[in-house]
């Protein structure tokens, strides 16, 4: 069974989004959309990082919202420099800087606290945080793990969208657990969706290949140079398995 046609690689990296948000000629709508895309990717990883530093759930949510409010209101990414490498390292450093300036942080918290800067997730962040593995002393590792989960979830959602668009949602739902290495009972799946065992094997292989392609394209958005993708893919695997 053929998979849907491949989409072209993403043309816009997160560094490009930063540049777009800092361009005077960009319309307010374009700049806002660029920033919101960044917020959606990094809201929860940053929330988990702030939470791991000992802040309450309410304070962590307010601080994360305030951080993005400050970025949006003051063009806080104007100093972002793609030559510095991975965007996730830049945004985490910006959050650390934000938290370290207590007076500025409190002003931003008062200004941005409680504001729904962006609808980032349908799941209450504290409910999600509560089921995460116990935190360690390495708070950067907490952020990196959440970043890796966000990236893989985004890639999975993109693949699901492709399969749904091509009328293969049932196939995707039956095989998705095997995309990240989970065990699949091929015969059970074959019976479930009326395919031969051989066809299921081929479909699973093709889905895994496509999932990896989308994952690489997603990773490519977060680095300054394509030569860093392989290393960042390994960093993602390490973050998920550590």
Backbone as a ProteinNet text record, in pm:
[ID]
protein_1_A
[PRIMARY]
XXXXXXXXXXXXXXXXXXXXXXXXXXXXXXXXXXXXXXXXXXXXXXXXXXXXXXXXXXXXXXXXXXXXXXXXXXXXXXXXXXXXXXXXXXXXXXXXXXXXXXXXXXXXXXXXXXXXXXXXXXXXXXXXXXXXXXXXXXXXXXXXXXXXXXXXXXXXXXXXXXXXXXXXXXXXXXXXXXXXXXXXXXXXXXXXXXXXXXXXXXXXXXXXXXXXXXXXXXXXXXXXXXXXXXXXXXXXXXXXXX
[TERTIARY]
85.5	0	88.5	63.1	147.1	114.1	217	199.3	171.2	121.5	94.3	221.5	211.1	330.1	405.4	536.5	619.2	601.8	596.4	597.1	739.9	760.2	895.8	945.4	1077.1	1133.8	1085.6	1075.7	1034.8	1133.4	1080.6	1166.2	1200.1	1126.2	1143.7	1197.6	1317	1371	1322.3	1341.3	1301.5	1385.1	1507.9	1588	1525	1471.3	1402.7	1280.6	1209.6	1093.2	1132.9	1245.7	1296	1326.5	1393.8	1428.1	1301.5	1201	1076.1	1008.6	1014.1	949	1022.4	1149.8	1228.7	1237.6	1169.7	1178.7	1076.9	1125.7	1037.3	929	962.4	867.6	759	781.5	682.2	555.1	444	317.6	303.1	218.1	193.5	141.2	56.2	-0.7	107.9	197.2	304.1	397.6	434.5	524.4	459.7	333.2	262.4	255.6	226	219.2	354.4	461.6	595.6	625.9	595.8	621.3	533.9	409.6	320.1	366.8	423.3	475.6	589.3	674.7	782.9	727	627.1	567.7	508.8	440.3	377.6	481.1	595.9	699.9	765.3	788.6	874	799.9	667.1	595.9	609.7	572.5	575.3	716.8	813.6	949.9	1001.4	970.7	1014.3	935.6	806.2	726.1	784.6	816.9	872.4	1006.4	1086.1	1214.6	1192.3	1101.8	1073.6	1017	927.7	867.2	973.5	1071.6	1177.3	1270.2	1266.3	1347.7	1281.2	1166.1	1101.5	984.3	947.9	832.5	703.4	600.7	470.5	413.6	308.8	244.2	193.1	124	69.4	179.5	284.4	394.2	466.6	485	554.3	475.3	342.6	261	268.6	258.3	265	400.3	506.4	640.6	662.5	615.2	632.8	552.4	429.6	350.4	417.2	470.6	535.5	659.1	732.1	851.6	814	709.1	668.4	600.6	532.1	473.5	583.6	691.8	804.2	864.7	877.5	931.6	842.7	711.6	618.9	609.6	607.6	588.3	713.4	830.2	954	1047.4	995	1080.6	1205.5	1182.4	1292.1	1382.3	1350.1	1437.2	1524.6	1524	1600.7	1749.2	1799.1	1941.5	1975.5	1874.4	1900.4	1991.3	2087.6	2189.2	2201.4	2166.6	2169.1	2308.1	2413.2	2549.6	2579.8	2492.1	2513.3	2473.5	2409.5	2382.6	2237.4	2214.6	2082.1	1986.8	1866.2	1771.4	1727.3	1716.3	1671.6	1769.7	1900.4	1998.5	1981	1949.5	1930.4	1808.9	1695.5	1572.4	1581.9	1653.2	1672.4	1761.1	1865.4	1951.1	1875.3	1784.3	1703.6	1612.6	1556.1	1471.9	1554.3	1672.6	1758.7	1790.6	1819.6	1849.9	1727.4	1611.6	1486	1462.5	1482.8	1458.8	1562.9	1681.7	1789.4	1775.4	1697.5	1677.7	1548.3	1559.2	1441.9	1345.9	1396.3	1307.7	1237.2	1314.4	1255.8	1156.6	1191	1102.9	969.7	973.9	850.3	763.8	826.8	749.2	682.1	757.3	702.9	594.6	613.8	513.8	382.9	395.3	276	206.8	287.9	232.2	174.5	247.5	207.8	140.5	149.5	92.4	-56.1	-100.1	-241.7	-292.6	-212.7	-255.6	-241.7	-340.4	-329.4	-258.9	-125.6	-47.3	-73.6	-91.1	-117.4	-183.8	-272.5	-332.5	-230.2	-153.2	-38.1	-69.5	-169.8	-193.1	-329.6	-401.2	-532.3	-522.2	-403.4	-383.3	-329.9	-390.9	-341.5	-194	-106.3	37.2	75.8	6.5	41.8	1.6	-108.5	-148	-43.2	8.8	114.4	243.2	276.6	400.1	395.8	276.9	262.4	295.8	279.9	307	445.9	523.5	659.7	749.2	862	956.6	1004.6	1046.6	1096.9	1211.2	1213.5	1317.1	1452.3	1557	1692.3	1755.3	1880.8	1951.8	1988.5	1983.8	2019	1892.8	1869	1746.9	1749.9	1870.8	1881.4	1831.7	1859.1	1814	1661.5	1598.4	1452.7	1399.6	1458	1417.5	1439.2	1556.7	1588.4	1494.7	1456.5	1363.6	1227.7	1180.3	1051.6	1057.3	1170	1188.9	1182.8	1250.9	1252.2	1112.5	1037.5	900.8	813.2	835.1	755.8	786.7	914.5	955	898.2	908	857.9	705.4	638	492.4	451.3	527.8	498.4	516.4	623.8	647.4	538.3	496	389.7	259	229.2	106.9	110	226.4	238.8	216.1	273.6	254.8	108.6	46.1	-95.4	-179.7	-148.6	-222.4	-208.4	-87.4	-65.8	-149.7	-149.6	-222.4	-373.4	-421	-564	-604.2	-522.4	-552.5	-559.4	-484.1	-483.3	-578.6	-661.3	-759.2	-703.3	-588	-523.6	-512.5	-612.1	-610	-610.3	-689.2	-695.3	-559.4	-489.5	-357	-260.8	-266.8	-179.9	-208.1	-334.8	-370.2	-326.7	-332.7	-294.7	-144	-67.3	77.9	157.8	93.9	169.4	256.1	211.8	290.7	426.3	433.4	558.6	653.1	612.1	695.7	820.1	809.9	924.8	988.5	964.6	1029.1	944.4	818	730.5	695.9	656	623.7	488.8	482.1	359.7	329	207.5	160.5	107.4	192.3	156.2	33.9	24.7	-88.5	-219.3	-214.2	-333.7	-373.9	-274.1	-301.6	-356.5	-297.8	-342.7	-489.6	-526.3	-666.8	-757.5	-705.1	-784.7	-819	-723.5	-745.6	-747.7	-763.3	-781.3	-664.5	-544.3	-424.5	-348.1	-259.8	-173.3	-62.1	-1.5	110.2	224.1	248.9	355.5	327.4	201.6	164.5	178.5	144.1	159.8	307.3	392.1	536.5	591.4	550.1	595.9	543.1	416.1	355.8	423.7	455.2	522.2	660	732.5	866	856.3	760.3	745.6	704.3	617.6	577.6	696	778.8	895.8	992	1010.3	1098.4	1042.8	912.2	851.4	854.4	828.3	834.2	973.4	1075.3	1212.3	1241.7	1190.1	1209.4	1145.6	1024.4	956	1028.7	1076.2	1148.9	1276.1	1348.4	1470.3	1437.6	1328.7	1289.8	1251.7	1186.9	1149.9	1274.2	1368.9	1495.8	1570.3	1564.9	1639.8	1593.7	1470.1	1419.7	1486.7	1548	1596.8	1747	1816.4	1961.3	1997.8	2116.7	2160.9	2219.2	2264.1	2330.7	2285.5	2258.4	2209.7	2309.2	2437	2538	2520.3	2438.5	2416.9	2300.2	2227.2	2104.7	2131.9	2232.3	2260.4	2293.4	2375.9	2410.8	2288.6	2204.1	2084.8	1985.5	1979.7	1895.9	1944.5	2075.8	2129.7	2101	2109.5	2077.1	1930.9	1844.4	1702.9	1684	1749.3	1739.8	1792.8	1906.2	1965.8	1871.3	1806.9	1717.2	1596.4	1549.4	1432.3	1463.9	1588.9	1624.6	1702.9	1738.3	1817.9	1730.4
-119.9	0	124.2	210.7	330	431.1	503.6	612.6	740.6	843.6	970.6	1032.8	1118.3	1183.5	1260	1262.7	1334.7	1484.5	1552.5	1697.7	1745.2	1861.7	1915.7	1948.4	1950.6	1986.1	2123.2	2145.4	2275.7	2381	2489.8	2594.9	2700.2	2701.4	2807.2	2748.9	2789.7	2744.6	2835.6	2791.9	2876.6	3003.2	2997.3	3120.3	3213.9	3157.4	3240.8	3306.7	3232.2	3289.2	3406	3389.6	3498.2	3619.8	3596.6	3707.5	3774.8	3692.6	3747.4	3833.8	3787.7	3863.5	3993.1	4002.7	4121.7	4215.3	4180	4259.2	4372.3	4493.5	4609.6	4602	4544.2	4541.2	4435.4	4345.7	4239.1	4297.6	4246.4	4292.6	4244	4310.1	4268.1	4125.8	4090.5	3955.8	3851.9	3878.2	3783.9	3767.5	3880.3	3874.4	3798.7	3825.4	3758.2	3607.8	3567.8	3424.6	3358.1	3427.9	3372.6	3349.2	3447.6	3434	3326.9	3318.4	3217.9	3077.1	3059.7	2927.3	2888.3	2984.8	2958.5	2928.4	3004.2	2983.8	2844.7	2799.5	2668.1	2558.4	2572.4	2469.6	2469.3	2587.6	2596.2	2626.6	2649.5	2686.6	2579.4	2458	2356.4	2318.7	2299.1	2271.6	2378.9	2506.3	2612.9	2611	2581.9	2568.2	2460.1	2343.9	2234.1	2273.6	2350.1	2396.6	2488.9	2586	2679.2	2603.4	2510.8	2430.7	2352	2299.2	2219.5	2302.7	2433.5	2521.9	2553.6	2491.6	2505.7	2600.4	2658.8	2748.9	2667.9	2724.3	2658.6	2649.2	2567.7	2554.2	2689.1	2763.2	2892.4	2989.8	2996	3087.9	3047.2	2915.7	2869.3	2904.2	2888.5	2926.6	3077.3	3154.5	3300.2	3345.1	3284.8	3323.2	3289.2	3172.7	3134.2	3225.8	3255.9	3350.5	3487.7	3530.7	3661.5	3667.3	3556.4	3548.7	3574.2	3504.8	3524.3	3659.4	3708.4	3842.2	3945.9	3930.7	4023.5	4016.9	3894.9	3879	3949.9	3926.6	3982.2	4133.9	4183.5	4326.3	4408.5	4349.7	4428	4381.5	4295	4242	4180.1	4097.4	4043.4	3947	3906.5	3817.2	3893.4	4026.2	4106.1	4074.5	4029.2	4000.4	3857.5	3778	3638.7	3631	3541	3531	3384.8	3354.5	3215.7	3154.4	3237.8	3184.5	3121.3	3147	3088.9	2941.6	2890	2747.5	2711.5	2616	2558.2	2657.7	2668	2763.2	2724.2	2594.1	2551.6	2599.7	2603.5	2652.4	2802.2	2873.5	3017.7	3050.3	2982.6	3017.1	2978.1	2868.6	2830.4	2933	2979	3081.2	3210.1	3244.3	3364.9	3352.5	3234.3	3213.2	3222.6	3164.5	3173.3	3319	3395.4	3537.6	3609.7	3577.7	3637.6	3609.3	3485.7	3448.5	3507.5	3533.4	3582.1	3729.2	3801.8	3943.7	3960.8	3953.8	3942.3	4059.4	4182.1	4298.5	4301.7	4278	4276.7	4161.2	4047.1	3931.4	3961.6	4027.8	4057.8	4156.5	4253.9	4347	4274	4185.5	4110.5	4015.3	3956.9	3865.9	3940.9	4062.1	4142.5	4179.9	4207.6	4248.4	4130.5	4017.5	3905.3	3792.5	3788.9	3678.8	3665.2	3542.6	3518	3543.5	3606.3	3630.8	3503.5	3475.8	3363	3413.5	3417.3	3468.1	3385.1	3254.5	3165.1	3040.6	2984.2	2856.6	2748.4	2707	2621.6	2474.1	2433.8	2291.8	2274.4	2171.3	2146.8	2080.6	2029.5	1962.4	2059.9	2061.3	2141.5	2109.8	2210.9	2181.3	2111.3	2139.8	2074.2	1927.1	1895.8	1755.9	1680.6	1746	1684.5	1671.7	1775.9	1775.6	1667	1641.9	1546.8	1404.1	1372.5	1235.8	1221.8	1329.6	1321.8	1249.4	1193	1130.7	1230.2	1178.8	1264.9	1350.7	1475.7	1567.3	1529.2	1570.4	1547.9	1682.5	1677.8	1801.7	1874.6	1804.7	1864.8	1923.5	2051.9	2114.8	2134.4	2149.3	2157.4	2028.1	1915.1	1785.9	1778.3	1839.6	1844.7	1919.7	2034.4	2112.3	2033.5	1970.8	1898	1779.8	1712.4	1600.4	1649.3	1760.7	1814	1864.6	1923.8	1967.5	1847.3	1739.3	1620	1561.6	1558.2	1507.3	1595.8	1726.6	1820	1800.6	1783.2	1765.5	1636.2	1526.2	1398.2	1400.9	1466.8	1478.4	1558	1663	1744.4	1662.6	1583	1499.1	1394.9	1336.1	1235.8	1298.7	1418.8	1487.7	1518.9	1557	1586.4	1460.6	1349	1222.9	1180	1192.7	1157.4	1242	1371.1	1459.2	1413.6	1374.2	1323.1	1198.7	1106.7	980.9	1003.4	1092	1123.3	1185.4	1276	1343.6	1245.5	1136.8	1037.7	921.4	934.5	831.6	707.3	720.1	604.4	618.8	680.7	702.1	570	472.8	344.6	276	283.2	223.9	292.3	424.9	498.8	462.2	460.9	431.4	291	199.6	61.3	44.3	128.2	109.5	212.8	318.7	430	388.8	289.4	249.1	192.5	143	85.5	184.6	309.9	407.7	443.9	437.4	471.4	346.3	232.8	110.2	19.6	56.5	-28	-157.1	-258.6	-389	-384.3	-448.2	-456.2	-602.9	-643.3	-775.8	-763.9	-794	-768.9	-849.9	-971.8	-1053.9	-997.1	-947.1	-885.4	-761.5	-680.5	-561.1	-599.5	-704.7	-749.9	-789.5	-862.3	-902.2	-782.1	-686.2	-569.2	-482.8	-464.9	-372.6	-444.5	-577.3	-657.1	-641.8	-663.7	-662.6	-791.1	-826	-941.7	-903.7	-1003.2	-978.8	-907.6	-948.4	-886.2	-740.3	-709.7	-570.2	-483.9	-539.7	-466.2	-438.7	-537	-520.3	-407.5	-406.3	-301.6	-164.9	-159.2	-32.3	22.5	-64.7	-20.9	34.8	-34.2	14.8	152.8	170.6	299.1	409.5	375.2	474.6	516.4	420.2	452.6	543.5	513	596.9	738.2	749.6	881.8	958.3	887.7	951.4	1008.4	931.9	981.2	1101.4	1099.9	1214.8	1340.4	1327.2	1442.6	1488.7	1392.7	1427.4	1504.2	1459.3	1529.8	1670.4	1682	1813.7	1905.9	1850.4	1930.2	1974.8	1883	1915.7	2022.7	2011.4	2105.9	2249.3	2266.7	2400.8	2463.1	2381.9	2430.6	2453.4	2430.2	2448.5	2552.1	2607.3	2711.4	2653.3	2527.2	2465.5	2321.4	2276.7	2140.4	2035	2070.9	1974.8	1935.7	2011	1982.6	1887.7	1852.4	1775.1	1638.3	1566.4	1431.6	1434.7	1531	1541.7	1577.2	1664.6	1704.2	1588.6	1505.5	1385.4	1293.3	1279.9	1196.2	1257.8	1390.3	1458.4	1434.2	1431.8	1405.3	1264.5	1167.5	1027.9	1018.7	1083.7	1079.8	1142	1252.4	1321.7	1234.7	1157.6	1073.5	946.7	902.5	775.5	792.8	917.4	939.3	935.1
0	0	0	-98	-110.6	-2.5	38.1	132.1	54.8	121.5	53.1	-0.5	-102.6	-157.6	-50.5	-65.5	31.9	14.8	127.6	124.5	107.2	47.6	42	181.5	196.1	326.1	368.3	500.1	550.9	501.5	450.5	397.4	501.7	610.8	710.4	839.8	879.9	1006.2	1117	1240.4	1352.2	1357.3	1310.9	1300.2	1197	1086.9	988.7	1049.1	1134.5	1200.8	1290.3	1358	1441.3	1355.1	1243.4	1154.7	1102.6	1069.4	1018.4	1123.3	1248.6	1355.1	1385	1340.6	1367	1246.1	1137.8	1015.5	1017.3	999.2	1004.3	897.9	781.9	671.7	691.1	783.2	803.8	862.5	818.8	873.7	1016.2	1093.8	1231.1	1235.6	1142	1139.8	1115.7	1020.2	989.1	1107.2	1169.4	1284	1399.3	1423.1	1532.4	1508.1	1384.2	1352.2	1371	1334	1351.1	1497.7	1580.6	1723.8	1786.6	1742.4	1799.4	1765	1647.4	1612.2	1705.8	1736.5	1831.5	1970.2	2011.1	2143.4	2156.3	2052.3	2058.3	2078.1	2015	2025.9	2162.6	2218.6	2337.5	2467.7	2461.5	2583.4	2691.1	2659.6	2764.8	2808.6	2718.9	2766.9	2862.5	2834	2923.7	3054.2	3046.2	3168.1	3257.6	3201.2	3280.8	3342	3266.3	3319.6	3439.1	3425	3534.9	3654.5	3628.4	3735.4	3811	3737.7	3799.5	3886.4	3868.1	3951.8	4084.6	4110	4239.7	4243.9	4129.6	4126	4130	4189.6	4193.4	4053	4039.2	3908.9	3858.1	3944.2	3902.2	3863.5	3946.7	3916.8	3788.6	3768.8	3648.6	3523.5	3530.7	3415.8	3391.3	3498.4	3483.8	3431	3482.2	3438.5	3291.4	3249.9	3110.2	3019.4	3059.8	2981.8	2979.5	3094.4	3101.8	3013.9	3008.5	2923.8	2778.3	2731.5	2593	2571.9	2674.6	2664	2644	2718.6	2707.2	2567.1	2513.5	2379.1	2277.5	2288.3	2191.3	2203.1	2326.8	2348.1	2319.3	2343.2	2332.7	2222.2	2131.7	2026	2087	2187.3	2267.3	2197	2073.6	1998.3	1899.1	1910.7	1815	1817.8	1934.1	1945.8	1909.2	1872	1836.8	1715.2	1721.3	1617.3	1576.4	1450.2	1403.7	1411.3	1409.4	1414.5	1549.9	1648.8	1781	1787	1681.9	1676.2	1699.3	1786.7	1805.7	1872.9	1817.2	1870.9	2011	2038.9	2172.1	2279.1	2245.5	2341.5	2363	2254.5	2266.6	2353.1	2327.1	2398.3	2545.3	2575.1	2715.7	2785.8	2718.2	2776.5	2801.6	2709.2	2727.1	2848.5	2870.9	2987.9	3116.5	3117.4	3236	3267.4	3163.9	3181.5	3236.8	3184.3	3229	3376.9	3419.9	3559.3	3653.7	3601.7	3688.3	3724.4	3646.9	3673.6	3751.4	3881.3	3967.7	3952.3	3951.9	3944.2	3809.2	3703.7	3569.5	3557.5	3616.7	3612.1	3679.1	3795.3	3866.5	3790	3723.2	3642.5	3527.3	3462.3	3349.5	3395.5	3513.7	3568.8	3593.4	3648.3	3674.9	3544.8	3442.7	3314.5	3237.3	3238.4	3154.3	3227.5	3360.3	3436	3414.1	3386.8	3369	3228	3144	3007.2	2925.1	2843.2	2751.2	2626.1	2633.5	2521.1	2396.6	2418	2306.9	2360.3	2281	2318.9	2284.6	2382.7	2356.9	2361.9	2436.7	2457.6	2521	2478.2	2536.4	2672.8	2706.2	2833.9	2936.9	3053.7	3164.7	3184.7	3179.9	3189.4	3317.5	3426.8	3552.1	3549.5	3483.4	3469.3	3388.7	3287.5	3206.8	3286.8	3360.1	3439.2	3546.4	3601.5	3711.1	3669.4	3541.7	3497.2	3436	3437.5	3386	3485.9	3436.7	3529	3633.2	3747.7	3854.9	3803.2	3846.1	3800.7	3859.9	3791.8	3838.9	3870	3914.5	3942.5	3812.8	3701.1	3573	3510	3536.7	3486.7	3335.1	3279.2	3133.9	3070.2	3136.1	3084.1	3084.4	3186	3190.1	3068.5	3040.9	2924.2	2795.5	2782.3	2659.9	2638.7	2747.1	2734.1	2684.3	2741	2698.1	2554.3	2517.9	2379.3	2285.6	2320.8	2236.3	2222	2330.8	2324.4	2237.3	2245.5	2164.4	2016.2	1983.2	1844.1	1787.3	1863	1813.2	1800.5	1894.1	1885.9	1762.3	1732.1	1614	1486.4	1481	1363.5	1347.9	1459.6	1454.7	1406.8	1453.5	1412.3	1262.8	1211.9	1069	986	1031.2	958.6	962.7	1077	1089.2	993	985.2	895.3	750.8	711.4	576.3	550	646.7	629	625.5	710.3	710.6	577.6	527.9	401.2	284	293.9	185.6	212.6	315.7	344.6	410.5	476.8	538.5	690.7	749.4	893.6	970.4	924.9	994.9	995.1	883.2	875	972.2	974	1065.6	1210.4	1249.5	1387.9	1427.8	1333.8	1363.7	1377.8	1309.8	1305.2	1383.6	1433.8	1491.5	1609.4	1687.8	1803.8	1760.4	1637.7	1589.7	1525.6	1516.1	1447.5	1526	1659.2	1742.3	1802.1	1737.8	1783.2	1869.6	1892.7	1972.7	1901.1	1977.1	1919.6	1849.1	1732.2	1653.9	1625.8	1652.3	1612.5	1470.4	1373.4	1233.6	1190.8	1238.1	1198.9	1252.3	1375.6	1434.1	1355.4	1318.8	1239	1102.2	1041.5	910	914.2	1018.4	1031.5	1056.1	1132.5	1170.5	1051.1	959.9	847.1	712.5	717.9	595.2	498.6	548.9	466.8	491.8	400.6	422.9	518.6	580.5	670.7	598	475.9	397.1	368.1	337.1	308.8	432.5	548.4	673.7	700.2	675.4	696.5	609.8	482.7	390.8	433.9	471.7	512.5	637	732.8	855.4	823.6	735.4	696.5	632.9	542.3	473	569.9	664.2	764	850.4	889.9	971.4	895.5	767.4	684.7	675	651.3	637.3	769	878.2	1010.3	1036	1002.6	1023.3	934.4	811.5	722.6	781.1	830.2	889.4	1014.8	1095	1216.7	1183.6	1081.5	1040	990.2	914	863	977.6	1079.4	1195.8	1271.4	1288.5	1354.6	1276.3	1143.9	1059.3	1081.3	1126.1	1154.1	1275.6	1359.3	1488.4	1491.7	1380.1	1377.2	1272.6	1286.9	1194.3	1066.7	1073.6	959.5	947.6	824.3	802.4	848.4	856.5	900.6	1047	1121.6	1263.1	1287.6	1180.5	1198.1	1258.9	1208.6	1259.5	1408.3	1448.5	1589.9	1673.5	1621.9	1696.1	1705.3	1600.8	1606.5	1718.5	1731.5	1838.1	1974.6	1982.6	2107	2145.9	2044.9	2069.5	2125.7	2064	2112.2	2255.9	2280.6	2415.4	2517.5	2478.8	2571.8	2605.4	2509.1	2531.6	2611	2605.2	2668.8	2798.7	2832.2	2952.5	3076.8
[MASK]
++++++++++++++++++++++++++++++++++++++++++++++++++++++++++++++++++++++++++++++++++++++++++++++++++++++++++++++++++++++++++++++++++++++++++++++++++++++++++++++++++++++++++++++++++++++++++++++++++++++++++++++++++++++++++++++++++++++++++++++++++

